[in-house]
């Protein structure tokens, strides 16, 4: 799989994951648990809940909309496995930390190649 294709797929998956996660967080009976900031351990649990929600949403989107993934990967046809989709869900839910790391890596490669 080409790195550019991989990053394009993860970028699109990341945007979709973020939008769906925000939509779910706004459901009235879920909103009070996931959107309202807490103090102490309750805040830690809330943040973990939002992260887990984002991972699950990313994995589900990857699994049910795999056309780009299948076209850009070297895997044989068929649906991508849940383990692969969970990995992509983790990448998509990583947020700015993932993208900063990816950009730093590309800058280092570009610098080393003399570009």
Secondary structure, DSSP 8 states (H G I E B T S, - for coil): --HHHHHHHHHHHHHHHHHHHHHHHTSHHHHHHHTS--STHHHHHHHHHHHHHHHHHHHHHHHHS-HHHHHHSSS-SS---HHHHHHHHHHHHTTHHHHHHHHHHHHHHHHHTT-
